C-alpha cells in the first residue's frame, strides 16, 4: 500500500475503531539498518526499488510487497490519532 493509501487506511481505522479499541495491522517496516540490509541483498525479503518514501518489490506495478520506513508510519499514525 502506497503512502496515500496508508493515510486513507489509517483514517478509516481511526474512524470506525471504538474508543480505546485495538487494531492489529501487519506490514513491512524498515529502520535505517534494515534498509541497508534490504538494499545490500542481505534481508530475507527483498524490496530492491525505491519509490517515493517506500521500497517496492516490483517497480512496474508497485502493488506487490511494499516496505515503508518506520518513521513515516509513526508520523502518519500520530497525525491520525
Secondary structure by P-SEA (a helix, b strand, c coil): ccaaaaaaaaaaaaaaccccbbbbbbbbbbcaaaaaaaaacccccccccccccccccccccccccccccaaaaaaaaaaac
